[in-house]
Amino acid sequence: MFKRDIFAAVLTGAVLLMQTTLPVVAETASGAPGATRVIEGAQLPPAPGKFGGDIEPQAMKSTPWWPPRVVPPKDAPNVLLIILDDAGFGIPSTFGGVIPTDTMDALAKEGLSYTNIHSTALCSPTRAALITGRNHHSVGFGVISEQSTGYPGYNSIIPDSKATIGRILLENGYNTSWFGKDHNTPAFAASQSGPFDQWPTGMGFEYFYGFVGGDANQWQPNLFRNTTQIYPFDGDPEWNLITGMADDAIDWITRMHQIDPDKPFLVKYAPGATHAPHHPTKEWVEKIEKMELFDDGYEALRETIFENQKKLGLVPEDATLAPWPADKIKPWDQLTDEEKKLFIRQVEVFAAYAAYTDHEIGRVVQAVEDLGETDNTLIIYINGDNGTSAEGGPMGTPNEVAWFNGIAAMPAKTQMQWYDDWGTEATYNHMSAGWSWALDTPFDHFKQNANRLGGIRQNMVVSWPNGITDKGGMRDQFMHVIDVVPTILEVAGIDAPQEVDGIIQSPIEGTSFAYTFDKANATAPSRHRTQYFEMMGQWALYHEGWLLSTKVNRMPWETPKTPNADPLNNQVLQLYDLTTDMNQRKDLAKDHPEKVEELKTIFIEEAKKYQVFPMDASVTSRLAQPRPNITAGRSEFVYTQPMTGLPQGDSPSLLNASYTITAEIDVPEGGAEGMILTSGGRFAGYGFYLLKGVPVFTWNMLNLERIQWKGQEALTPGKHTVEFDFKYDGLGAETLAYGSTSGLGQGGTGTLKVDGKEVASKQMKHTIPTILQWDEAFDVGVDTLTGVYDTDYTPPFALTAKLDKLTIKVDRPKLSKADIQKLEEAAQKASD
């Protein structure tokens, strides 16, 4: 009897398993161990099913029942979602560029090329929109997290009411992962103290391998596996993250397929390229150098790309280019020979970075092919989360951190000392904005410009052999990155959830472009009819072929001391008919004032709907705004043991303030050396350490200068107190509340003491005003990644003395009534 019961149960389960390979929306009657179900998906996670077996006092007389495993609908594809960084329309060879992108070329031949998809003009806002299917202000990313402010559209917190594509696919039976850049974790939630709900693993991506923040040193990144920092580059000077993440992605995809070949995967693949620092391998730099692509200068490059695009049918034959901005970017024939040499080096390294990255993406695509999964894998390869970056300024820079601190015009003679090291770990490099202007062809302007197509119009390739038969086709329908999520859901046969974790979900704001996969819809009208754009006070509105946009009032490397107080109204408005003028050449605002008013009214409606207000035109000064990190409201910090990896957004900030650092240490017999405290690294930061036993405090001023305070002699064995005290002369960050940066970056006097006795005192004329090197940590007792002064030491430079206690006291300036009155008067005068 027992054997017959078991056989019957197994037989019933086997029959049921065969039945449940077809899409169903309810649990099956039997709970066989292999039973599966496709959920209706309105509620995530799905409600637990009612136990379907029988329970009697004796197990022998009871019937077991297992909850069916959730699986996606039949034939739901794998998804490989690739997005590059800071890459304009004219970069890839696929779309007329001169930089070889063989992987994108190959995918375009097998799939579809899209010429009219749009970004938000800045990186993490685009990425937030990409993974949620909502506009960037709707999910708190009006700007990058490092610039976040206390308003719903700008706080860099993705609400629980707007679940990501990772979470949706995870709950519907997918394996989910995220590789590379994560710029959607709030800067104030990036420490090992968490919370981790806004990390990839907390947003539905079960596996994460990448860095947290806007960019990273590709040779020595602040790298995480899930939420644990890792250092695979230690001892391997040839290691590079572009290859490292490809290796890890291939490993993960392969392992997941081996474990369960029928379970589809979602991979969000987000390389650091081509955001600064541009860090390709030497091999790729040499390949690009031999091609001599840039020897004729950036204007010639622009013309070459434009002609290529005409041949490919990307732009009309009668289209023209905007005039070269000679008042902002010096024409090539006006450069010195030294400047030309430097600029060519800059762009060759950039191009090598782009080509190298595309090649490594090709390895991931090949891994999918090797598993036999190509036909049922939806590959979405988006070239750029905004236009090409001009944040290196007209001259480029060996250190991007310098730009964020107001240094945007470093002379070529100064930069040439890094010429041979350009792109290596010795630089945090960016190229001249002249190349950026050319690489956004056929459009003009750059990243940050939400009002010009050079800042917001991207291109994209989509491959899915099972769903796309029009191989090599081209699509020109208007799209936005918010359209990606609804497209993935449609082709997977999965509905957007109405409720996640008991929280009612707001509607998806994008429009699926899956209809364009059908050749019959190749020229169908776009279903995305209206889209607003706004970034740091520059804004635009697309509506049914028209584009209303504000006139550009600053270049990305220019940071106004007094921002536009009313960016909604205090602007010159321009109007373009994109159906006849695809690259904003003819302003029709004077000819159609009624259309200007109509579109501005729509923009205001969209802005209210999607949390764009209050609009703020400030730029880098927002980096210094107070925000709710774990140090907020604290003025004293105490550490009693070594600690590493505390990110800048969660560590004590010494900028624009007076402070005292006191270390109580015990020096062993034979002396001691090593790092007591450091924050930042090779490109900006500070370090307090013992150098051959002598106390030293070093400020690394953007890798341009080191200011040091040194003791007179090595510390003797025994207990000592070493102290660095700094008195700041400026008004501090409170001036930002009045639209003024005057309180930032002022000087002060530093004093080094040993056992209460002054041993060195020095005045600093200026201090770092805005931000330290953001991808380097605040470390106690050791130095991770790069050091603040390579001449003095090499990390990890662990402290060999015993640290009894380290205390940091920060005294931030307070504005007097007289200070406030002056600032208010200045703000009023500026607004007049």
N, C-alpha and C positions, 0 to 999 in steps of 0.2 A: 504494500500500500504506500509506504514511504517513497519507494523508488518511482512508482507511477506518478505520485504528486509532484515530485521534483521534475520528472520528465515533462509533465504537462505544463508546469510553470515555465520551464526553459523554452518549450515549443511555443507557448503563447507569447513569451517575450521576443522570440526570434521573429514571429509573424508581425508583432507590433513594431519591431525595429524596422522591418522592411516598409511597413506602412508609413512610418513617421519620417521617411526620407522625403516625402512630399510636404510642401508647406502647410502647416496647420497653425491655428491660433489658440489652441487649448491644450491642456495636458492630456496625455493618453490615458486610457483606462487602466492599463497595467503599468507597474513600475519596474520593468525589467532594467537591469543595470546599464544596458546600452541604449535605452530609450532616449529620444531627443524630441525637442519641440521648437517651433518657431513662434516667437511671441508676437502679440499684437502691437506691443511697444508703446502704448500710450502712457504707461506707468513704468518707471525704472527706479530701482530694480523691480522686476515683476513680482506680483504678490505670490507668496508661496502657495502651491496647490494643496488641495485637500488630500490627506492620506488615502490612498486608493486600495490598500490591502485590507486584511482582516486581522483583528487582534483578539485572541482568546487567552485565557489564563496560561495555556501551555503553548510553547513555541511550535511544537509538532503539529498543532491544530490551527496555527495562524498562517497568514499569507503575507510575505514581505512585499514591500513596495518602495521603489526609489524615485525621488523626484527626477523627471526627465531633464536632461542637460539641454540648455538653451543653445541653439545653433542659428546661424543666419538663414535667410531664405535660400532656396536652391539656386545655385549658380551665382550667388553674390560674389563679386570679384575681390581679389586682393587689391589693396590700395597703396601705391607708393607716391606720396605727396612730397615733391621736392620744391624748395624755395631758396633761391639765391639771395644774396645780401648786397644792397647798394649797386645794383646792376641796371644800367639804362638800356633803352631800346636798341641802340646801335652797337652793343658789345658783341653778341654772338654771331658767328658766321651764318647761322640759320636765318638771320634776319638782316643780312647785308653787311655785318661787321667783318673786320679783318682778323679778329682773334679766333683761332680754330676751336670750335666746340663740336667735335665729332659725334659725341653721344647725343646731343640735342639734334644734330643734323640727321642722324640715323633714326631717331624716334619720330622726327617730322616726316620722313619718307614713309614710315609705316603707319603714321597716324595723321593728326590734324595740327596745323599751325594756327594760332590765334594771335591777332594783331591789335586787339582793341580791349584788353583787360586792364583794369586800373587798380592802383594801390592808394594808400592814404597820404603818401609823400614822406613817411617816416617808418622806421623798421618795426619796433614792437607794436605800434598801433595797427600796422598792416597784418602782423602775425596774430594779434588778438582777433581781428576781423576774420582772418583766414580759418582759424580753428573753431570759431563760434557761429559763423554765418550771420553775424550781426555787425552793425557799424561800430567803428572803434570807440566813439564816445559812448555808445550804448553799453559797452563792456568796460568802461572806466579807463580806456587808453587813448584819451585825446592827445596825449604826448607820451614819451617814454617814461618809464617808472621813475627814473632818476630826476625827472622834472615834475613829478606828480604833485598835485595840490588837493586841498580838501573839498572837492566838489565831485558829485557822482560821475560826471563825464571825464574826470581827470585823476582819480585816486589810484589808478593802476590795479584795481581789484576787480577781477571778473566775478560778477554776482553768481550765486548759486542758482538763480533763476534762468541762467543762460549757459546750459551745459555744452561742453565742447564735443567735437566730432569723436575725440578719443573716448569720452565717457559713453556716448551713444552707441558706438560700435562695440565697445567692450561689453556692455550689458546685452548686446544682441549677438554675442558669441564669437567675436573677433579676438585675436591676439593683437595687442596695441603697443606701439613703441614710438620713441622720439629720440632722434639723434642730432647732435650739434647744438646750435644756438637756442637757448631758452631766455628770451627777453620779456617774458610774461609773468615772471615771479616778481612781486613787488620788491624793490631794493631793500625795504625795511622788513622783509620776511625771508631773507636769503641766508640766514645763519643756521648753524646746527641746532639752534634753539627752536627753529621752526616759527610758526606752524607750517606744515608741509602741504596744506590743502591747495595752495596756489603753485606748487611745484608740478612738473609734468605728471609725476606719479599720483598726485592728488587730484589731477584733472582728467583722469581716465586713461593715461598712457602708462601702462603697467611697467614698462621698462624705459629707463632714461639713461643715455650716455652722451654727455655734452657739458657745456659750460653755461653758467647763469650770468646774464648781463648782456650788454650791448655788443661787446667784442672781446677778443681774447688773443693773447700771444699764442700763435699756433705752434711754437716750439716748446713752450712751457705754460700750458693753459691752466686756468683754475677749473679743473675737470672733475666731473662727478659721474659715478655710476649709481643711479637712483638718487639717494640723498647722501652718499658717502664720497668724500673727496678721494681721488686716486692720483697716482703719480707714475704712469707707465713710461714717461720720458726719462726718468731718473737713470743716469748712466748710459743713455743712448742719445748722443748729440744729433743723430740723423733723424730721430723720430719727429713726425709732423702730424698734427691733428687731422688734416685733410685725409691722409692715408689711414690714420689710426681709427677714425670714426667709420670709414668705409670697411675696414677690417672687422670692426665690432658689429656693424650692421649685417655684413655677410654672415658672420658667425651666428647672430641672433636669428636671422631669417632661416638659415639652414637648420638650426636646432629646432625651431618651432615647427618646421615642415617635417623633420624626422619624427618628432614626437607625435604629431597629429596632422598627417598630410591633408585631411579634409577641412581643417580649420583655417579660414582665411586670415590674412594679416593686414593691419594698417601700420605703415611706417611713415612718420613725418621726418623728412630728411632735410636738415637745415644747416648747411655748411657755414662757416664764418666768412667765407669768400662771397663777394669781393669787398667786404667792409675792411677798413683799416684795422690793424696793421696788415699790409700785403706781404704775406709770408709763404712764398712758394719754395720748392726745393731748388737747389742749384741746377739740377738736370733740366728743369723746365725753363729756368731763366736762360740757360745756354741755348735751348731750342728756339726760344722766341728771338734772342739776339741775332741768331743766324738768319732769321727771316727778314730783318731790316724793315719792319712794318711802319716805323714811325720817324724815320730819318728826315722826312720832308716837313715835319711839324704838324701842329694840331689843326690848323686850317685846311691843309691839304688832306689830312686824314678825314676830316668832316666831308669834304667834297667827294672823296673816294667812297665813303660809306653811302652817301646820298645817291651817287650814281649806281652803286650796287643795288640799293633799295628800289630804284626805278626799274632796273633790269628784272628784278624779282616781282614787280607789280605791287610792291608795298606802298608806293607813293605814286601819284599821277605824274605823267611826263611833264606837265606844265607847272608842277609844284616848285616853289622857291624856298630858300633858307632865310631865316632871320639874319640881319646884319651881325657881324662879329662884334661883341661888346668891348670894343677897344678901350673904352674909358675905364673898364674894370679889369680886363685881362689883356695884357700887352700882346700885340700881334707878333707872330713868330719872327718876322724879319726885323723886329726891333729888339730882339733879345741879344745878349752878349753870347759869345761862343761858349763861355762857361755855363751860362744858364741853359743853352740848348743841350749841352752835354748832360747836365744834371737832369733836365726834364725828360730826355730820352731814356735815361736810366730809370727814372721813376715809373714811366709808363710801361717799359719792358717788363719790369718786375710785376706791375699790376696785371699785364696781359698774361704773364706766366702763371700768376695765381689763378686767373680765370680759366685758362686752358687746363691747368693741372687739376683744378676742381672738377671740371667737366669730365676729364679722364677718369678720375676716381669714382664719380657717379656712374660712369660706364661699367666699372667693375661690379657695382651693386646691381645694375641692370642685368649684367651677364650672369650674376649669381642666380637671379630669378629665372633666367633662361635655362641655366644648368639644372634647375629643379623641375623643369618642364611646366613652369607656371606662367610663362609669358602671355599666352592667349587669354588667360582669365585674370590678368593683372592690369588694373587701371593705373597708368602712370600719368601723373600731372606734374609737369616740369615748368615751373614759373621762373622766368628770368627777372629776378629782382623784386624786392619789397618796396622799392621806390626808385627814383632815378639815380644816376651815378652821383656819388658824393663829391661836393666841392669844399668839404670842410678842411681840406689841406690849404685852402686859399690859393691865390694866383701863383705862389712860389712853391707850393707843396711843403712838406715838412718831414723831418726824420722822426718826429715825435708828435703824434696826434693829441696827446694829453696837453701839449702846449696850446693847441687851438682852443680847447675847452677852458683854458685859463687866459685867453685874450691875446695870445701871441700868434698872429696869422700872417706874418710877412718876414720870415727868417731869410736873410740874404743868401744867395747861392754860395758865396764864399764860405759862409759858416756851415752850410749844409754839405759842402764838398768833402768835409772831413769824414763823412759817413758814406761816401760814394761807393767804395768797394764793399762795404758792409750792408748796402741797401737791401732790405728784405730779410736779413739775418736776424738773429736774436738781439743784435746790438741796436736795432731800430724798431720804432713803432710807427712805421712810415705811411705817408699819404702822398698822392701825386698832385701836380699842378691842376688847378681848376680848368685850365685850357683844354686838357685832355677830357675832363668830365663833360664839358660843354660839347665837345666833338662826339663823345660816346653816347650822348643822348639824341643824336641825329635820328630822324628828321625834325625832332622837336628842340626847344631851347629851354634853358635853365636846368635846375638840378633837384636832387633830394632836398627836402624841406619846402619846396615850392608847390603848395597845393593848388595854386592858381595857374600853373603852366603845365602843359602836357609832358614836358621833360622831367617833371617831378613825380607824375602820377600815372603815366601811360606805360605799361609793361607789355611784354609779349610772352607767349606760353605755347608749349607743345603738349598734346594729349595723345597717348597711345593706349589702345585697348582692342586687340584683334578680335575678340569675341563680340564687341559692340560697335566697332567702327570699321566700315568696309571701304570708305572713300579715302584710300591711302594717298598721302601726299596732298590732301585737300587743304584749303585755307579758309578761315572764318574771320569775318570782320564785324560781327555783332558787338555792340557795346556791352561790356561786362565789368564786374568789380570782383575783388577777391571774396566778398561776402557771398558770391554765387557758388563757391566751391563746395561748401558743406551741403546745400540742398541738392547739388548735382551728385555728389557721392551717395547721399541717401536715396535718391531716385534710382540710380543704377543698381544699388544693392537691394532695392525693394524694401527699404526700412523707412517707416514714418518717423518724423520728428516727435519726440515725446511731449506729452502734455504735462507730465509731472515727473520730477526726479528727486528721490529722497524725501518725498512728501511736499516738495516745493513746486508750485505751479510755474511752468516755464513760459517765458515770453516768446512770441512768435519768431521764427527765423525771418530775417529781414532781406536775405538774398533771394535770387531767382535762379532756379536750375537752368543750366545751359545744356542739359543732356539732349534737348531737341536738336541741337546743332550736330550731333553725331550722325544723324540721318542725312544722307546726301541730298534728299529732296528738300531739306531745309538749309542748304548751303548759303542761300542769299535771303533767307527769311528775315523779317524785321526782328530787331532785338526785343526780347521780352522784359528787359531791364530798362525802363523808360526814364527814370529820374534818379539822380544820385548827387548828394552834396559832397563837398570836400572842404576841410578846414584844418589848418596846421599853424599854430602860433600866430594867429591873427590874419593869415592869408587864406582866402576862401574862394570857392567857386561852386557853381551849380550846373550840372548837366541835365537837360530836359528835352527829350525827343529831338535830338540832333543839334540843339543850341547849347552853347556854353557861355555862361556869365561868369566873369572872373575879376578879381581885384588886380590892379596894376602892381607889378613887382616893386616893392619899396625898399628892399635891402637884398644884398647877396648873402648866401648862407654863412659866409665867414665874417659877416658884419653883424655886430651885436649892439643895437642902439642902447645908449645909457638911459634914455627916457623912452620906453615903448609907447606905441600908439595907444592912447587911453580909450579910444572908441573904435576898435577895428571893424565893427559892423557898419558904421556910417562914415567914418573919417577915411574914406578910400576913394580912389578913382576907379570906376567900374568900366570893364571892357566886355564887348559882346562879339561872339564868333558863331558863324554857321558852319559847323563841322562837316556837314554833308557836302559842302563845296570847298571848304578850307580846312583841310585835315590837320594842319599844324599851326593854327592861330596866327595867320599872317595879316588878315584884314579885320581891323576893329570896326564893327558896325554899330557901336553904341549911339553915336550921334544920329545915325540914320533910323534907328528903331528905339527911341526912348521909351515907348510903351512896352516893348518886349523886355527892356532892362527892368522896368518897374514890376512887370509880371513875374519875372524870374527871381528878382530879389524877394518878392513876397513869398514865393515858393521856398526859397532858401530859408527864410525866417521860420516858416512852418516846419521845415525839416529840422532846423536847428533846435527848435523847441521840442520836437518829437523825440530826437535822438540825443539830448543832453549836451548839446554843443555850448550852451550858455552856462556860465559867463565866459565870453571870449577873452583871451589873454594873449597879447602880442609880445610878451617878454620871451627871451630865449635862454641864454646860458645863465642868467641871474636866477632862473628858477631852480637850477641845480643846488643853489645855496639856501633855498627855502626850507624852513623846518617841516618835518613830516614825522609820522608816528613810529619812528624806529625804537628799538628797545633801550636806547640811551636817552630818549626824550624826557625832559624834566629832571635829569640827573646831572649833578656837577662833580661828583666824586666816584671814582672807580677803583676797586681794589682787586688785585690778583695775587695768588699765593703759590701758583704752580704754572709750569709752561702750558701754553695754549696756542694753537694755530688755526688759521682758516676763517677768522672772523671777518666777514666782508665789510667794505667801506660803509655801506648803508646801515650796518648794525653795530658799528664800533664808535668809540668816542672821537668826535671831531675836534681838532685843535685849530681849525682855520678860523680866522677873523676873531680871535679871542686871546685872552691871557690864560696861561696855564702853568702848572707846576707838576713835574714828574719826579717822584721820589722812589728810589730803589734801595731796599735794605737787603744786603747780600753778605754771604760768608765766603771769603776767599780761602781756598785750601792751601796747604803747603805746596810750594812750587809755583804759585801764582794762578791766574785764571784769565780767560778771554771769552768772547762770545757775545751774542745778542741778548740784550736785556728787553728791549721793546722796539718794534718797528711797525710802520704802516706804509703801504705803497711799495715801490720797487725801483727798478732801473730808470724809469721815465718820470717819476715824481714821487716824493715821499720823505720820510725821516727815519732815522735809526739812532738808538741810544745803546752803546755797546762798549765792551772792553777790548781794546786793541793792544795785544801784548801786555795786558794788565792795566793799560792807561784808559781812563774813562774818556769817551768821545761822544759828542752829540752832533749829528750831521743832518742838515736839510738839503735834500736833492731838489734843486730848483729847475725842474723840467728837463733834466739831463743837459742843461746848458751851463750850470754852475753848481758847485757844492759849497755850502757855508758850514764851517766846522768850529766847534768849541772843543778844545783838548786839555786834558789835565797835564800836570807837570811831570808826574812820575807814576810808575806802576803801583797798584794797590798792594800793600803788604798782606800776608796771611792774616785771617781773622775777619771780624765783622766790620762792615763799613756802610755808610749811607752816602749814596751819590744822588745828586739832585740837579735837574735842569729847570730853570724858571724863566718864563718869557712874559714880558709886559707889552701888550699890544697897544698901539697908538691910535687906532681907528675907532669909528663909531660902531662897527660890527654889522651883522646881517640884518638888524632891525631896520636899517635904511631901505631895504627892499620893499617893505610895506608901503613906502611912499614913492615907489617907482624909481628909486635911486640906488646905484651900485657904489656910491661914494664911500660906504663903510667897509668895502671889501678890499683885500689885498694891500692894506697899508702896512707900514713898518712896525718896528718895535725893538726891544732890547732883550737879548738872551744872556743868562748867567749860569755858568756851570759851577757846582759846589761839590766838595768832597768832605764829608764829616763836618758839615757846617761852614767850611772855609771856602771862600770864593777862589777859584783857580783859573777862570776865564770868563770874560765878558765881551760881548760884541753886539753892535747894532745892525739890524737888517733894514735896508731902505724899503724893501717891498717883501711881501709874503705871498704865498700861493692863494689866490682869491676864491677859487670855486670848487676844485675837486682834485683829489690825489689820483694816482693810477688806479682805476676802478677794478681792474681784474687781479689786483694784488691784495693780500689780506693784511689784517692787523694781527701780528704775532707776538707772543710773549715767550722769551727764553730760547727762541730759535727763529730762523728766517726761512720761510718757504718761497719757492719760485725764484725770482731774481732779487738781488741785493740793491740797496740804495747807493752803494759806492763800490764798484768792482775793484778799484785800486786797493781798497782797504781789506776786503775779505771776499770769500766765496761761500754762498749758502750751502748747507743749512746753518753753519756757524753757531752751533749750540753753545749756550752759556755753560761754562765749566765751574763757575761759582755756584753756590747754593742760593737760590732766590727765596728769601724769607717773606718778603712782602713788596709789592709794587703798587704805588698809589698815584693816581692821576686826578688832579683837581683842575677844573676848567671854570674860568671866570669870564662870562660873556658880557660885553659892554651893554649898558642900559642907556637909552636916549633920555636926555634932559628935556624939559619943556622948551627950552631955547632951541635945542637941536630939532625938535619936532616942528616948531614954528618955521624954521629955515627950510626944512625939507618940504613942508606943505606949500610954502610960498614958491619954491622952485618947481614943484609939481604943477601948481596952478599956472605959472608962467609958461611952462612947457606945453601945457594943454591949450593955452591961448594961441 
